[in-house]
Amino acid sequence: MADTTDVTTAVAGCDLVSTEAGEGPAVVVLHHSFGPVGWTTLADDLATDHRVVLVDLPGFGRSSRPDWARHPRDLALLLGAWLRRRELHDVTVVGPGFGGWVAAELATMCPDRLGSLVLVGAAGLLPEEGRILDQVLVSHSQYVQAAFHDPAAYTEVFGDELTDELLVLWDESKEMTARVSWKPYMYNRQMAPLLAELDVSALVVWGEHDDVVPRSCADQYVRALPDARLEVVAGCGHAVDLEQPARLAALVRSHLA
Amino acid sequence: MFLSYFTEQPMSTYPEQVGLDVGYTSVLFSNKHFDPVEGSRLYNERLEEYRLAEAVGYDGIMVNEHHNAPYCMQPRITVWSSILAAITERVKIVQLGNPLPTYDSPLMFAEEIAMIDMISKGRLVSGIVRGAGQETICVNSNPAYNRERFQEAHDLLVKIMTEDGPFAWEGDHFQYRVVNPWARVLQQPHPRIWVPGVISPETIQWAARHRYPYISLNTPLHLTGALWDIYDNAARDAGYEPGPENRGYLLRVHVQDTEEKALECAREFMWMQGQFTGVGHPYWVNPPGYGSPERRLAMARLANDPDIRSRAAPFEEQLATHEIVAGTPDQVIAALRVVLETCRPSILMLWGNDGKVSHADALRCIELTGTEVLPALREIGDELGLHDPFELDTPVSLQYS
């Protein structure tokens, strides 16, 4: 495993905490609505030839909560300020799930900082078909388990037992998600028109068996983004970043090549 | 003593077996099982029962609000309050309570409260609540801001009731460029505000800090001592000495001519698989951010427990601990003496009928309670010094003390 460094950066009164390793082009990796899961296999893989920055979104994990934030766009604003504070340029932002929504919002507001955008089962659009799985109507563990097609992959990431630490993280994350995306749930009608202005190359990655964000959202992102292509990962659920990290790392590398 | 009648207004004709089969009876339990023909009948039976409650001597009629579940047919508290304002002459209309934070307009509540207070000629007790966790899902109100919204909505409501408009309100959760409702409360400075709850320490302390009576909702009797300790300490910190006038208690009490009949009807209190709010997934009951951070882990553990069966104690056990009181008038009076001696409330909400208790049995319960039990309770209340806020003409709040 790569040697990692934790970095705390104050932005607009909010401490954003990131874990970083590797050298090369910068890749910022966000996380799902159920919170950061530590230094991931995906991060470790990408860190062999990239500078990987795993950041806890404002109000999630180790990052402090901006009490004023009411929308994922507010989190994206903080991330934009954080990119500037950290002097990160030509960044590839990898956003899975809810983090994908924040990444897309970020791309609409500071495209000059981004070199590339990778959306993985990204929320943020109202599905033309189906509904985004509502975490309010299910338990924490049911929601996270639904993000995996292979139960063994879930167990590999989270273990056999629900620890108190994990339950608290999930609950705090669920609360923060509610604070910024309770209604409408997991989409923003104001974002799609702005995506048309993006001049960064985008890769849209979707698990073949995504039971959280409907596949129709993948097609909608590809249509909305001027330069985007879709990769569907076979035999995989919503959380491609956690269930098939090696496959996602290969797709990211291929996209950046 | 202030003695009030209450029923949840059960939608008692829903198919119980379906509820047992799906495992829950709230939030997502389909309203295809709501029969409006039966609903119409039940609403009109409640009208007759409320009229009788007034006629036989109750001091008040308590109404409430819940959504998406057969245990309660009151999805809008101000509608039933309005009806009671029109069909009754004497009883207080006790709202326990208006779910302020679950709607986006405290101004709407203020207007409705003022109308009801005027139409009832000053008989409104305008209780307020945060709304149960699952209500925030049913009306799609963000639970993470529920407590903040409750406090802000309360502040705005009191300002509307006590200050002249127009004024502007620029709060964190509610904003109005003009607050100037042409409907003003009749009671001055404003109708009494009572705060019901089960045992949340934050809410108990909040009520005490405002000098609002706290109405304990069927909290097990042995826990009420600890509950009042929390209230009393907060009250003393706020600078006043609390007493029974600050205490209310809601209890399930069913009276019939014979013990056998009373017990048969009282078993209906167990109708929602023993839970008076029905059975729901714990993650509906405690939606994200609704609970206090101090209880986060306990609530998260509960939410991820796959077993959602009822955790209610058996009927006989609840009888033994006086969580349910049932019997002939004499038996009920004896049991309620124990309750009053232990809990020492001056406000007693007698939850008389639930489940599939027939209209005829409900009427008999109300009649016997009113004519035989209530007079005895008043005597016991006087003996124990349980004087209510109306008897003592207490200030409506600390602000107006």
Boltz contact constraints between the chains, C-beta under 6 A:
constraints:
  - contact:
      token1: [A, 136]
      token2: [B, 287]
      max_distance: 6.0
  - contact:
      token1: [A, 139]
      token2: [B, 283]
      max_distance: 6.0
  - contact:
      token1: [A, 139]
      token2: [B, 303]
      max_distance: 6.0
  - contact:
      token1: [A, 139]
      token2: [B, 304]
      max_distance: 6.0
  - contact:
      token1: [A, 140]
      token2: [B, 304]
      max_distance: 6.0
  - contact:
      token1: [A, 141]
      token2: [B, 304]
      max_distance: 6.0
  - contact:
      token1: [A, 164]
      token2: [B, 297]
      max_distance: 6.0
  - contact:
      token1: [A, 167]
      token2: [B, 300]
      max_distance: 6.0
  - contact:
      token1: [A, 168]
      token2: [B, 297]
      max_distance: 6.0
  - contact:
      token1: [A, 171]
      token2: [B, 296]
      max_distance: 6.0
  - contact:
      token1: [A, 171]
      token2: [B, 300]
      max_distance: 6.0
  - contact:
      token1: [A, 174]
      token2: [B, 288]
      max_distance: 6.0
  - contact:
      token1: [A, 175]
      token2: [B, 144]
      max_distance: 6.0
  - contact:
      token1: [A, 175]
      token2: [B, 288]
      max_distance: 6.0
  - contact:
      token1: [A, 175]
      token2: [B, 289]
      max_distance: 6.0
  - contact:
      token1: [A, 178]
      token2: [B, 144]
      max_distance: 6.0
  - contact:
      token1: [A, 178]
      token2: [B, 288]
      max_distance: 6.0
  - contact:
      token1: [A, 178]
      token2: [B, 289]
      max_distance: 6.0
  - contact:
      token1: [A, 179]
      token2: [B, 144]
      max_distance: 6.0
  - contact:
      token1: [A, 182]
      token2: [B, 142]
      max_distance: 6.0
  - contact:
      token1: [A, 183]
      token2: [B, 140]
      max_distance: 6.0
